[in-house]
Amino acid sequence: MTFSVWLAVAPLLMLLSLGPGPNNFLAMHNGIQVGAEKAVTAVVGRNLAFSILMLVSALGLGAIIVASAFWFSVIKLCGVAYLFYVGIKTWRSAAIVLEEHESEEGTKAKRGNFARMRQEFLVAIGNPKAILLFTAIFPQMLDLNQPVVMQFFWMGLTFCVTEFIAAYVYAMSGKQIRRLIRSPKGMKNLNRGMGSIFVMASGLLATVTRA
C-alpha cells in the first residue's frame, strides 16, 4: 500500500471507529467505572476479536458467512444475547463508590483488566457488522495492482490503532461524566442509563441484515 493511498484510507477508518456502537459504549462505561487508562487497555480484547474477523474475511470465509443466512443469524443472535446480558447486568449492578484513586491489590487489578478485555472481545466477536465491514468495505479500498495481503495487513493494523483512539475518546467522555456524579444514587441511575443503551444496542443489532 502506497503512503498516498494510506493517507486516503486512514481518515475513513478513523470515522468508522468513532461511530457509536456497542464496543464504544462499553469503553465509555469502563471509563466511568475505572478510568480511561484501564478502559483503553481493555480494547486489546476488542482488537483481538477484530483481528480474528479480519483474518476470516481475508481467507474468504467472511464472504461465506455473509452469504449464509444460517451462520450470519447464529453470529447475530449470539451478539444480541450477549449485549442484552451486559445491559441487564449493568442495569442491576449496585452503585459503586467513586474514588479518584483505587486501592486494589495487584492480582485483583490484573483479574479486573482481564475481565474487561474478555468483555470487549465477546461484544466485538458477536457483532456481524464487523464481518460486513471487513468483507464489504475493506476490499473496495484495495489496489488490485499491488500485493493484496500486505494492503489488508496495513488496513487492519491501522483499524486497530483507530479503535484504540476511538475507545480513548469515549472513555474520556465517561471519565468526565464520572467527575460530575459524586453520589451512589447518581451512579446507580447512570448504570441504569448505560444498561438501557446496551439493551437498545442489542435490539439494533437484531435488525442487521445481510443486504
N, CA, C and O of each residue as an XYZ file, in Angstrom:
844
protein
N       0.841     -1.194      0.000
C       0.000      0.000      0.000
C       0.875      1.241      0.000
O       1.737      1.397      0.864
N       0.655      2.127     -0.970
C       1.442      3.353     -1.028
C       1.007      4.303      0.084
O      -0.101      4.202      0.612
N       1.896      5.221      0.423
C       1.602      6.156      1.512
C       0.424      7.058      1.156
O      -0.383      7.402      2.020
N       0.327      7.438     -0.109
C      -0.777      8.310     -0.536
C      -2.123      7.607     -0.390
O      -3.110      8.225      0.009
N      -2.161      6.311     -0.716
C      -3.403      5.541     -0.560
C      -3.738      5.404      0.919
O      -4.897      5.526      1.315
N      -2.719      5.150      1.733
C      -2.941      5.016      3.183
C      -3.498      6.309      3.761
O      -4.383      6.274      4.617
N      -2.987      7.456      3.300
C      -3.484      8.744      3.787
C      -4.961      8.939      3.451
O      -5.682      9.625      4.175
N      -5.400      8.342      2.369
C      -6.804      8.450      1.991
C      -7.668      7.465      2.785
O      -8.826      7.749      3.093
N      -7.090      6.309      3.111
C      -7.847      5.257      3.807
C      -7.941      5.516      5.304
O      -8.992      5.287      5.903
N      -6.860      5.991      5.918
C      -6.797      6.147      7.376
C      -7.921      7.024      7.941
O      -8.543      6.627      8.926
N      -8.210      8.199      7.361
C      -9.312      9.014      7.910
C     -10.660      8.305      7.864
O     -11.475      8.454      8.775
N     -10.898      7.529      6.798
C     -12.150      6.788      6.695
C     -12.248      5.739      7.796
O     -13.303      5.569      8.407
N     -11.145      5.038      8.046
C     -11.129      4.042      9.121
C     -11.338      4.702     10.480
O     -11.988      4.134     11.358
N     -10.786      5.905     10.651
C     -10.962      6.631     11.908
C     -12.432      6.974     12.116
O     -12.954      6.844     13.223
N     -13.090      7.408     11.061
C     -14.511      7.734     11.154
C     -15.344      6.492     11.476
O     -16.286      6.553     12.266
N     -14.986      5.370     10.855
C     -15.694      4.126     11.139
C     -15.513      3.714     12.598
O     -16.451      3.234     13.233
N     -14.313      3.901     13.121
C     -14.044      3.537     14.517
C     -14.769      4.451     15.497
O     -15.197      4.005     16.562
N     -14.910      5.727     15.144
C     -15.541      6.694     16.049
C     -17.060      6.574     16.085
O     -17.707      7.139     16.967
N     -17.625      5.847     15.140
C     -19.082      5.700     15.115
C     -19.597      5.046     16.392
O     -18.953      4.145     16.932
N     -20.757      5.495     16.879
C     -21.320      4.890     18.095
C     -21.660      3.424     17.868
O     -22.249      3.061     16.849
N     -21.292      2.607     18.807
C     -21.549      1.173     18.695
C     -21.357      0.502     20.035
O     -20.917      1.146     20.988
N     -21.674     -0.774     20.133
C     -21.594     -1.493     21.412
C     -20.234     -1.401     22.086
O     -20.165     -1.165     23.293
N     -19.147     -1.583     21.337
C     -17.823     -1.561     21.956
C     -17.448     -0.167     22.449
O     -16.825     -0.027     23.501
N     -17.824      0.861     21.696
C     -17.513      2.220     22.145
C     -18.336      2.606     23.369
O     -17.843      3.306     24.254
N     -19.583      2.155     23.423
C     -20.386      2.389     24.619
C     -19.797      1.631     25.813
O     -19.845      2.104     26.948
N     -19.247      0.457     25.539
C     -18.598     -0.314     26.593
C     -17.359      0.425     27.093
O     -17.096      0.450     28.296
N     -16.591      1.031     26.172
C     -15.423      1.821     26.560
C     -15.839      3.004     27.427
O     -15.159      3.334     28.399
N     -16.954      3.640     27.078
C     -17.460      4.755     27.883
C     -17.842      4.270     29.287
O     -17.534      4.912     30.292
N     -18.514      3.131     29.322
C     -18.927      2.555     30.611
C     -17.704      2.223     31.471
O     -17.684      2.499     32.671
N     -16.686      1.627     30.844
C     -15.457      1.319     31.586
C     -14.747      2.593     32.026
O     -14.165      2.643     33.110
N     -14.797      3.637     31.173
C     -14.210      4.910     31.550
C     -14.879      5.496     32.777
O     -14.220      6.104     33.620
N     -16.187      5.313     32.881
C     -16.932      5.798     34.047
C     -16.513      5.030     35.292
O     -16.321      5.619     36.356
N     -16.372      3.728     35.161
C     -16.126      2.891     36.336
C     -14.673      2.856     36.785
O     -14.387      2.929     37.981
N     -13.755      2.744     35.832
C     -12.356      2.526     36.226
C     -11.387      3.524     35.602
O     -10.182      3.424     35.831
N     -11.875      4.478     34.825
C     -10.989      5.469     34.236
C     -10.567      5.117     32.818
O     -10.701      3.978     32.371
N     -10.053      6.128     32.123
C      -9.730      5.982     30.699
C      -8.597      4.996     30.441
O      -8.655      4.232     29.477
N      -7.569      4.998     31.285
C      -6.406      4.139     31.038
C      -6.783      2.669     31.007
O      -6.397      1.944     30.091
N      -7.537      2.228     32.008
C      -7.932      0.818     32.052
C      -8.967      0.489     30.972
O      -9.009     -0.629     30.457
N      -9.798      1.478     30.639
C     -10.780      1.258     29.575
C     -10.083      1.034     28.242
O     -10.498      0.179     27.460
N      -9.025      1.798     27.975
C      -8.282      1.646     26.724
C      -7.497      0.335     26.723
O      -7.369     -0.309     25.682
N      -6.974     -0.060     27.874
C      -6.267     -1.337     27.971
C      -7.175     -2.494     27.575
O      -6.731     -3.457     26.951
N      -8.452     -2.394     27.942
C      -9.408     -3.456     27.634
C      -9.640     -3.607     26.135
O     -10.126     -4.648     25.691
N      -9.299     -2.586     25.348
C      -9.509     -2.622     23.905
C      -8.636     -3.690     23.247
O      -8.881     -4.064     22.100
N      -7.622     -4.182     23.956
C      -6.825     -5.302     23.452
C      -7.747     -6.472     23.106
O      -7.553     -7.145     22.094
N      -8.749     -6.708     23.952
C      -9.708     -7.785     23.691
C     -10.524     -7.529     22.442
O     -10.766     -8.441     21.650
N     -10.949     -6.287     22.265
C     -11.716     -5.911     21.075
C     -10.896     -6.118     19.810
O     -11.378     -6.690     18.832
N      -9.655     -5.648     19.837
C      -8.811     -5.754     18.648
C      -8.409     -7.193     18.352
O      -8.175     -7.543     17.195
N      -8.327     -8.027     19.376
C      -8.072     -9.452     19.141
C      -9.235    -10.055     18.369
O      -9.037    -10.822     17.427
N     -10.456     -9.701     18.778
C     -11.639    -10.199     18.073
C     -11.665     -9.688     16.635
O     -11.935    -10.450     15.706
N     -11.386     -8.401     16.455
C     -11.390     -7.833     15.108
C     -10.293     -8.445     14.242
O     -10.483     -8.628     13.040
N      -9.154     -8.762     14.840
C      -8.066     -9.387     14.083
C      -8.487    -10.761     13.585
O      -8.170    -11.148     12.460
N      -9.210    -11.500     14.437
C      -9.713    -12.820     14.027
C     -10.706    -12.667     12.882
O     -10.658    -13.413     11.903
N     -11.608    -11.692     13.012
C     -12.617    -11.474     11.970
C     -11.975    -11.004     10.667
O     -12.417    -11.381      9.582
N     -10.931    -10.179     10.777
C     -10.233     -9.732      9.566
C      -9.528    -10.892      8.883
O      -9.506    -10.977      7.655
N      -8.946    -11.792      9.688
C      -8.291    -12.962      9.118
C      -9.309    -13.855      8.418
O      -9.059    -14.371      7.329
N     -10.467    -14.026      9.068
C     -11.544    -14.819      8.469
C     -11.961    -14.222      7.131
O     -12.146    -14.940      6.148
N     -12.109    -12.895      7.103
C     -12.507    -12.218      5.867
C     -11.428    -12.331      4.800
O     -11.729    -12.538      3.624
N     -10.165    -12.192      5.214
C      -9.057    -12.272      4.261
C      -8.976    -13.659      3.626
O      -8.589    -13.793      2.465
N      -9.339    -14.678      4.383
C      -9.308    -16.046      3.868
C     -10.527    -16.374      3.012
O     -10.619    -17.458      2.435
N     -11.462    -15.426      2.934
C     -12.648    -15.640      2.116
C     -13.823    -16.237      2.874
O     -14.914    -16.380      2.322
N     -13.603    -16.589      4.146
C     -14.682    -17.195      4.917
C     -15.745    -16.171      5.282
O     -16.917    -16.504      5.456
N     -15.306    -14.896      5.396
C     -16.260    -13.853      5.735
C     -17.359    -13.745      4.687
O     -18.529    -13.560      5.021
N     -16.979    -13.860      3.420
C     -17.973    -13.788      2.345
C     -18.959    -14.947      2.442
O     -20.146    -14.792      2.152
N     -18.455    -16.114      2.854
C     -19.331    -17.282      3.008
C     -20.326    -17.050      4.138
O     -21.507    -17.375      4.017
N     -19.831    -16.480      5.247
C     -20.701    -16.212      6.393
C     -21.774    -15.195      6.024
O     -22.945    -15.350      6.371
N     -21.349    -14.145      5.309
C     -22.304    -13.116      4.898
C     -23.352    -13.706      3.958
O     -24.525    -13.337      4.015
N     -22.920    -14.624      3.094
C     -23.841    -15.220      2.117
C     -24.747    -16.278      2.744
O     -25.810    -16.582      2.203
N     -24.333    -16.842      3.884
C     -25.101    -17.892      4.524
C     -26.058    -17.301      5.559
O     -25.622    -16.728      6.558
N     -27.346    -17.439      5.321
C     -28.347    -16.911      6.249
C     -28.212    -17.573      7.622
O     -28.389    -16.922      8.652
N     -27.897    -18.870      7.629
C     -27.817    -19.605      8.897
C     -26.674    -19.090      9.759
O     -26.894    -18.715     10.911
N     -25.451    -19.064      9.219
C     -24.295    -18.668     10.030
C     -24.328    -17.188     10.389
O     -23.886    -16.793     11.468
N     -24.850    -16.378      9.482
C     -24.990    -14.961      9.790
C     -25.947    -14.772     10.969
O     -25.700    -13.963     11.863
N     -27.040    -15.533     10.953
C     -28.026    -15.434     12.032
C     -27.465    -15.951     13.351
O     -27.759    -15.402     14.412
N     -26.655    -17.010     13.285
C     -26.045    -17.560     14.505
C     -25.160    -16.519     15.171
O     -25.259    -16.289     16.377
N     -24.294    -15.891     14.380
C     -23.401    -14.864     14.925
C     -24.203    -13.691     15.470
O     -23.914    -13.174     16.549
N     -25.212    -13.277     14.710
C     -26.031    -12.139     15.129
C     -26.761    -12.433     16.440
O     -26.769    -11.596     17.342
N     -27.365    -13.597     16.550
C     -28.118    -13.935     17.754
C     -27.218    -14.057     18.979
O     -27.617    -13.686     20.083
N     -26.000    -14.580     18.786
C     -25.046    -14.647     19.898
C     -24.686    -13.245     20.369
O     -24.621    -12.981     21.569
N     -24.452    -12.348     19.413
C     -24.124    -10.972     19.762
C     -25.281    -10.272     20.447
O     -25.078     -9.553     21.426
N     -26.496    -10.473     19.945
C     -27.683     -9.868     20.551
C     -27.866    -10.352     21.983
O     -28.116     -9.557     22.889
N     -27.739    -11.659     22.179
C     -27.928    -12.241     23.518
C     -26.898    -11.716     24.500
O     -27.231    -11.401     25.643
N     -25.641    -11.619     24.061
C     -24.600    -11.168     24.987
C     -24.779     -9.687     25.325
O     -24.623     -9.298     26.482
N     -25.105     -8.856     24.328
C     -25.330     -7.436     24.599
C     -26.510     -7.239     25.547
O     -26.465     -6.386     26.433
N     -27.558     -8.026     25.359
C     -28.722     -7.949     26.246
C     -28.317     -8.321     27.669
O     -28.740     -7.688     28.636
N     -27.485     -9.366     27.779
C     -26.986     -9.794     29.097
C     -26.172     -8.690     29.762
O     -26.343     -8.421     30.951
N     -25.282     -8.046     28.993
C     -24.470     -6.953     29.531
C     -25.368     -5.806     29.990
O     -25.132     -5.203     31.037
N     -26.407     -5.508     29.192
C     -27.320     -4.430     29.553
C     -28.048     -4.700     30.858
O     -28.123     -3.826     31.722
N     -28.586     -5.906     31.008
C     -29.304     -6.261     32.237
C     -28.355     -6.269     33.435
O     -28.709     -5.806     34.519
N     -27.153     -6.795     33.231
C     -26.181     -6.843     34.320
C     -25.783     -5.437     34.750
O     -25.650     -5.163     35.943
N     -25.593     -4.540     33.774
C     -25.234     -3.155     34.096
C     -26.381     -2.465     34.812
O     -26.155     -1.741     35.781
N     -27.599     -2.674     34.355
C     -28.776     -2.070     34.977
C     -28.905     -2.484     36.443
O     -29.221     -1.664     37.305
N     -28.656     -3.766     36.713
C     -28.866     -4.302     38.059
C     -27.666     -4.128     38.978
O     -27.751     -4.404     40.175
N     -26.532     -3.665     38.411
C     -25.334     -3.548     39.230
C     -25.517     -2.488     40.303
O     -26.157     -1.460     40.086
N     -24.942     -2.763     41.461
C     -25.036     -1.820     42.574
C     -24.216     -0.583     42.272
O     -23.253     -0.637     41.507
N     -24.598      0.525     42.869
C     -23.842      1.770     42.686
C     -22.457      1.594     43.283
O     -22.317      1.117     44.409
N     -21.440      1.976     42.537
C     -20.076      1.835     43.022
C     -19.653      3.105     43.745
O     -20.203      4.182     43.514
N     -18.685      2.964     44.609
C     -18.134      4.119     45.314
C     -17.124      4.782     44.402
O     -16.176      4.140     43.950
N     -17.319      6.062     44.129
C     -16.443      6.781     43.223
C     -15.229      7.289     43.975
O     -15.354      7.984     44.983
N     -14.056      6.938     43.479
C     -12.808      7.369     44.081
C     -11.863      7.790     42.983
O     -11.891      7.231     41.887
N     -11.028      8.768     43.263
C     -10.047      9.211     42.285
C      -8.922      8.192     42.150
O      -8.339      8.043     41.076
N      -8.619      7.496     43.235
C      -7.540      6.505     43.206
C      -8.047      5.202     43.809
O      -8.611      5.197     44.903
N      -7.847      4.109     43.102
C      -8.282      2.801     43.581
C      -7.162      2.158     44.395
O      -5.980      2.410     44.162
N      -7.555      1.328     45.349
C      -6.574      0.674     46.211
C      -6.671     -0.837     46.065
O      -6.650     -1.567     47.056
N      -6.777     -1.296     44.841
C      -6.851     -2.727     44.599
C      -5.476     -3.363     44.734
O      -4.455     -2.716     44.503
N      -5.460     -4.632     45.108
C      -4.212     -5.381     45.123
C      -3.836     -5.745     43.698
O      -4.694     -5.782     42.816
N      -2.552     -6.013     43.469
C      -2.068     -6.270     42.117
C      -2.805     -7.382     41.410
O      -3.190     -7.227     40.251
N      -3.011     -8.512     42.088
C      -3.666     -9.644     41.439
C      -5.122     -9.328     41.130
O      -5.642     -9.736     40.091
N      -5.768     -8.618     42.009
C      -7.153     -8.268     41.790
C      -7.289     -7.321     40.610
O      -8.220     -7.443     39.815
N      -6.359     -6.374     40.495
C      -6.389     -5.418     39.390
C      -6.183     -6.136     38.070
O      -6.857     -5.830     37.086
N      -5.254     -7.094     38.034
C      -4.998     -7.836     36.802
C      -6.215     -8.634     36.388
O      -6.548     -8.721     35.207
N      -6.889     -9.229     37.398
C      -8.069    -10.016     37.098
C      -9.172     -9.114     36.541
O      -9.914     -9.513     35.643
N      -9.275     -7.901     37.077
C     -10.247     -6.953     36.577
C      -9.951     -6.551     35.150
O     -10.867     -6.465     34.332
N      -8.691     -6.302     34.831
C      -8.303     -5.939     33.465
C      -8.626     -7.065     32.490
O      -9.116     -6.818     31.388
N      -8.352     -8.289     32.893
C      -8.630     -9.434     32.022
C     -10.126     -9.569     31.772
O     -10.550     -9.870     30.657
N     -10.924     -9.346     32.816
C     -12.382     -9.459     32.668
C     -12.900     -8.421     31.689
O     -13.792     -8.708     30.890
N     -12.348     -7.216     31.745
C     -12.786     -6.173     30.812
C     -12.340     -6.482     29.381
O     -13.082     -6.225     28.433
N     -11.133     -7.031     29.220
C     -10.677     -7.444     27.895
C     -11.575     -8.531     27.324
O     -11.930     -8.509     26.145
N     -11.936     -9.480     28.177
C     -12.805    -10.580     27.739
C     -14.162    -10.042     27.318
O     -14.730    -10.505     26.329
N     -14.689     -9.076     28.051
C     -15.978     -8.490     27.711
C     -15.908     -7.753     26.369
O     -16.809     -7.882     25.540
N     -14.841     -6.981     26.157
C     -14.649     -6.293     24.875
C     -14.570     -7.314     23.737
O     -15.139     -7.107     22.665
N     -13.860     -8.417     23.982
C     -13.707     -9.455     22.963
C     -15.064    -10.057     22.592
O     -15.382    -10.198     21.411
N     -15.858    -10.408     23.600
C     -17.135    -11.076     23.349
C     -18.120    -10.151     22.641
O     -18.879    -10.594     21.779
N     -18.112     -8.867     23.002
C     -19.001     -7.921     22.318
C     -18.597     -7.775     20.859
O     -19.455     -7.737     19.977
N     -17.291     -7.694     20.598
C     -16.803     -7.493     19.225
C     -16.985     -8.743     18.365
O     -17.398     -8.638     17.210
N     -16.686     -9.913     18.905
C     -16.717    -11.139     18.106
C     -18.149    -11.521     17.738
O     -18.366    -12.241     16.763
N     -19.133    -11.042     18.516
C     -20.527    -11.366     18.240
C     -21.244    -10.311     17.423
O     -22.470    -10.322     17.322
N     -20.469     -9.386     16.831
C     -21.078     -8.314     16.049
C     -20.918     -8.597     14.558
O     -19.822     -8.423     14.025
N     -21.978     -9.028     13.866
C     -21.851     -9.359     12.443
C     -21.544     -8.139     11.576
O     -21.089     -8.278     10.440
N     -21.797     -6.931     12.122
C     -21.481     -5.721     11.363
C     -19.983     -5.625     11.100
O     -19.562     -5.058     10.092
N     -19.170     -6.187     12.018
C     -17.725     -6.173     11.820
C     -17.344     -7.029     10.613
O     -16.484     -6.646      9.820
N     -17.990     -8.189     10.481
C     -17.714     -9.050      9.333
C     -18.143     -8.351      8.043
O     -17.449     -8.425      7.028
N     -19.299     -7.668      8.090
C     -19.741     -6.914      6.922
C     -18.731     -5.832      6.560
O     -18.455     -5.597      5.383
N     -18.185     -5.181      7.573
C     -17.192     -4.129      7.339
C     -15.963     -4.687      6.642
O     -15.514     -4.145      5.632
N     -15.421     -5.769      7.183
C     -14.184     -6.326      6.646
C     -14.399     -7.020      5.302
O     -13.478     -7.112      4.491
N     -15.619     -7.506      5.073
C     -15.899     -8.228      3.829
C     -16.359     -7.312      2.703
O     -15.998     -7.518      1.544
N     -17.152     -6.304      3.039
C     -17.746     -5.450      2.014
C     -17.005     -4.140      1.782
O     -16.952     -3.650      0.654
N     -16.429     -3.566      2.844
C     -15.801     -2.246      2.711
C     -14.299     -2.332      2.472
O     -13.770     -1.642      1.601
N     -13.614     -3.169      3.233
C     -12.161     -3.288      3.072
C     -11.751     -3.607      1.634
O     -10.845     -2.957      1.111
N     -12.390     -4.594      0.969
C     -11.960     -4.925     -0.402
C     -12.071     -3.754     -1.371
O     -11.309     -3.673     -2.334
N     -13.018     -2.842     -1.122
C     -13.182     -1.707     -2.017
C     -12.025     -0.713     -1.914
O     -11.837      0.125     -2.796
N     -11.260     -0.813     -0.837
C     -10.131      0.087     -0.643
C      -8.828     -0.483     -1.212
O      -7.798      0.192     -1.215
N      -8.879     -1.699     -1.681
C      -7.674     -2.360     -2.163
C      -7.297     -1.901     -3.568
O      -8.159     -1.682     -4.419
N      -6.011     -1.762     -3.788
C      -5.472     -1.512     -5.124
C      -5.050     -2.869     -5.684
O      -4.052     -3.441     -5.247
N      -5.806     -3.380     -6.648
C      -5.561     -4.727     -7.156
C      -4.261     -4.834     -7.941
O      -3.834     -5.935     -8.291
N      -3.629     -3.698     -8.220
C      -2.329     -3.712     -8.897
C      -1.176     -3.884     -7.919
O      -0.022     -4.022     -8.326
N      -1.496     -3.876     -6.618
C      -0.490     -4.048     -5.574
C      -0.788     -5.335     -4.804
O      -1.904     -5.850     -4.864
N       0.228     -5.866     -4.069
C       0.004     -7.080     -3.272
C      -1.153     -6.900     -2.284
O      -1.117     -6.015     -1.429
N      -2.162     -7.736     -2.408
C      -3.379     -7.584     -1.616
C      -3.153     -7.909     -0.141
O      -3.692     -7.230      0.733
N      -2.368     -8.931      0.136
C      -2.162     -9.374      1.518
C      -1.578     -8.258      2.376
O      -2.064     -8.005      3.479
N      -0.543     -7.590      1.881
C       0.089     -6.520      2.655
C      -0.846     -5.320      2.813
O      -0.841     -4.652      3.847
N      -1.643     -5.055      1.786
C      -2.606     -3.958      1.898
C      -3.626     -4.260      3.000
O      -3.963     -3.394      3.807
N      -4.103     -5.493      3.018
C      -5.068     -5.899      4.037
C      -4.439     -5.808      5.424
O      -5.085     -5.398      6.388
N      -3.166     -6.196      5.508
C      -2.459     -6.137      6.789
C      -2.369     -4.705      7.305
O      -2.661     -4.444      8.472
N      -1.962     -3.773      6.434
C      -1.804     -2.386      6.865
C      -3.145     -1.739      7.188
O      -3.230     -0.930      8.112
N      -4.179     -2.080      6.452
C      -5.502     -1.557      6.772
C      -5.980     -2.098      8.121
O      -6.557     -1.369      8.929
N      -5.728     -3.390      8.348
C      -6.120     -3.991      9.616
C      -5.373     -3.382     10.780
O      -5.967     -3.104     11.822
N      -4.072     -3.170     10.617
C      -3.269     -2.568     11.677
C      -3.739     -1.143     11.958
O      -3.850     -0.731     13.113
N      -4.011     -0.400     10.891
C      -4.489      0.973     11.048
C      -5.831      0.990     11.768
O      -6.069      1.833     12.633
N      -6.709      0.051     11.407
C      -8.025     -0.016     12.034
C      -7.903     -0.312     13.526
O      -8.639      0.256     14.332
N      -6.987     -1.188     13.895
C      -6.786     -1.498     15.314
C      -6.301     -0.263     16.082
O      -6.717     -0.029     17.217
N      -5.426      0.516     15.461
C      -4.940      1.741     16.099
C      -6.080      2.744     16.259
O      -6.213      3.373     17.308
N      -6.904      2.893     15.215
C      -8.019      3.834     15.314
C      -9.039      3.386     16.352
O      -9.726      4.217     16.945
N      -9.142      2.080     16.577
C     -10.040      1.583     17.616
C      -9.551      1.999     19.002
O     -10.364      2.321     19.868
N      -8.238      1.997     19.223
C      -7.681      2.478     20.490
C      -7.992      3.958     20.672
O      -8.369      4.394     21.760
N      -7.832      4.724     19.600
C      -8.094      6.163     19.666
C      -9.565      6.428     19.956
O      -9.897      7.257     20.804
N     -10.443      5.726     19.253
C     -11.877      5.906     19.460
C     -12.278      5.529     20.884
O     -13.063      6.230     21.523
N     -11.735      4.421     21.372
C     -12.046      3.988     22.733
C     -11.578      5.028     23.747
O     -12.247      5.263     24.754
N     -10.434      5.646     23.482
C      -9.927      6.674     24.386
C     -10.879      7.870     24.420
O     -11.145      8.425     25.486
N     -11.387      8.264     23.259
C     -12.330      9.385     23.189
C     -13.582      9.077     24.014
O     -14.037      9.910     24.797
N     -14.129      7.885     23.834
C     -15.338      7.511     24.574
C     -15.047      7.327     26.057
O     -15.858      7.703     26.903
N     -13.889      6.747     26.375
C     -13.530      6.544     27.785
C     -13.328      7.872     28.497
O     -13.723      8.025     29.652
N     -12.713      8.837     27.813
C     -12.527     10.158     28.412
C     -13.873     10.844     28.626
O     -14.057     11.571     29.603
N     -14.805     10.612     27.717
C     -16.156     11.144     27.914
C     -16.770     10.538     29.172
O     -17.406     11.226     29.970
N     -16.562      9.230     29.329
C     -17.048      8.568     30.529
C     -16.385      9.091     31.783
O     -17.032      9.234     32.821
N     -15.095      9.378     31.693
C     -14.361      9.905     32.852
C     -14.899     11.266     33.262
O     -14.994     11.564     34.453
N     -15.252     12.097     32.283
C     -15.821     13.407     32.589
C     -17.187     13.258     33.251
O     -17.520     14.004     34.171
N     -17.972     12.297     32.782
C     -19.270     12.032     33.408
C     -19.065     11.592     34.844
O     -19.816     11.979     35.740
N     -18.036     10.778     35.055
C     -17.736     10.285     36.399
C     -17.444     11.431     37.356
O     -17.829     11.376     38.524
N     -16.775     12.454     36.879
C     -16.446     13.594     37.739
C     -17.677     14.387     38.140
O     -17.692     15.031     39.189
N     -18.715     14.342     37.303
C     -19.929     15.091     37.586
C     -20.848     14.357     38.546
O     -21.713     14.966     39.175
N     -20.661     13.044     38.660
C     -21.536     12.245     39.511
C     -20.765     11.838     40.758
O     -19.804     11.073     40.680
N     -21.182     12.343     41.891
C     -20.419     12.133     43.118
C     -21.203     11.363     44.183
O     -20.786     11.332     45.341
N     -22.319     10.747     43.819
C     -23.102     10.025     44.820
C     -23.450      8.636     44.315
O     -23.576      8.434     43.107
N     -23.608      7.664     45.229
C     -24.012      6.312     44.826
C     -25.343      6.300     44.083
O     -25.532      5.509     43.159
N     -26.271      7.176     44.481
C     -27.567      7.232     43.813
C     -27.404      7.680     42.356
O     -28.025      7.129     41.447
N     -26.557      8.693     42.160
C     -26.301      9.165     40.805
C     -25.655      8.090     39.960
O     -25.981      7.946     38.782
N     -24.730      7.321     40.556
C     -24.051      6.263     39.830
C     -25.024      5.143     39.487
O     -24.932      4.531     38.423
N     -25.960      4.878     40.403
C     -26.957      3.845     40.147
C     -27.831      4.231     38.955
O     -28.127      3.402     38.094
N     -28.238      5.496     38.918
C     -29.048      5.969     37.785
C     -28.257      5.908     36.484
O     -28.801      5.581     35.429
N     -26.948      6.232     36.572
C     -26.104      6.172     35.376
C     -25.961      4.736     34.895
O     -26.010      4.478     33.692
N     -25.786      3.800     35.819
C     -25.704      2.386     35.453
C     -26.982      1.938     34.735
O     -26.936      1.171     33.773
N     -28.108      2.429     35.221
C     -29.374      2.075     34.568
C     -29.432      2.674     33.163
O     -29.914      2.037     32.226
N     -28.936      3.902     33.029
C     -28.918      4.522     31.709
C     -28.026      3.769     30.738
O     -28.411      3.532     29.594
N     -26.816      3.385     31.198
C     -25.901      2.636     30.345
C     -26.464      1.261     30.032
O     -26.314      0.761     28.917
N     -27.119      0.644     31.027
C     -27.739     -0.656     30.788
C     -28.798     -0.571     29.702
O     -28.918     -1.461     28.860
N     -29.570      0.520     29.735
C     -30.602      0.720     28.715
C     -29.987      0.866     27.330
O     -30.536      0.372     26.345
N     -28.824      1.558     27.255
C     -28.133      1.735     25.975
C     -27.700      0.387     25.413
O     -27.848      0.137     24.217
N     -27.160     -0.491     26.275
C     -26.721     -1.808     25.808
C     -27.918     -2.640     25.332
O     -27.825     -3.349     24.330
N     -29.038     -2.551     26.051
C     -30.237     -3.287     25.637
C     -30.736     -2.766     24.292
O     -31.115     -3.550     23.421
N     -30.737     -1.435     24.123
C     -31.153     -0.854     22.839
C     -30.191     -1.254     21.723
O     -30.602     -1.505     20.590
N     -28.879     -1.310     22.071
C     -27.890     -1.734     21.077
C     -28.136     -3.172     20.646
O     -27.952     -3.517     19.479
N     -28.555     -4.012     21.594
C     -28.860     -5.402     21.233
C     -30.062     -5.453     20.292
O     -30.109     -6.274     19.376
N     -31.038     -4.564     20.527
C     -32.194     -4.506     19.645
C     -31.826     -4.048     18.242
O     -32.329     -4.577     17.251
N     -30.932     -3.044     18.171
C     -30.484     -2.562     16.864
C     -29.676     -3.628     16.130
O     -29.800     -3.789     14.916
N     -28.843     -4.359     16.887
C     -28.048     -5.418     16.296
C     -28.938     -6.508     15.706
O     -28.603     -7.129     14.697
N     -30.080     -6.726     16.359
C     -31.007     -7.761     15.885
C     -31.611     -7.404     14.528
O     -32.104     -8.277     13.814
N     -31.571     -6.113     14.173
C     -32.154     -5.691     12.894
C     -31.157     -5.738     11.739
O     -31.528     -5.499     10.590
N     -29.892     -6.046     12.039
C     -28.861     -6.089     10.988
C     -29.189     -7.199     10.007
O     -29.512     -8.318     10.406
N     -29.105     -6.889      8.736
C     -29.349     -7.883      7.683
C     -28.126     -8.009      6.789
O     -27.186     -7.223      6.905
N     -28.131     -8.984      5.906
C     -27.005     -9.198      5.005
C     -27.020     -8.251      3.819
O     -26.028     -8.139      3.098
N     -28.144     -7.567      3.611
C     -28.276     -6.667      2.449
C     -27.416     -5.430      2.611
O     -27.403     -4.567      1.733
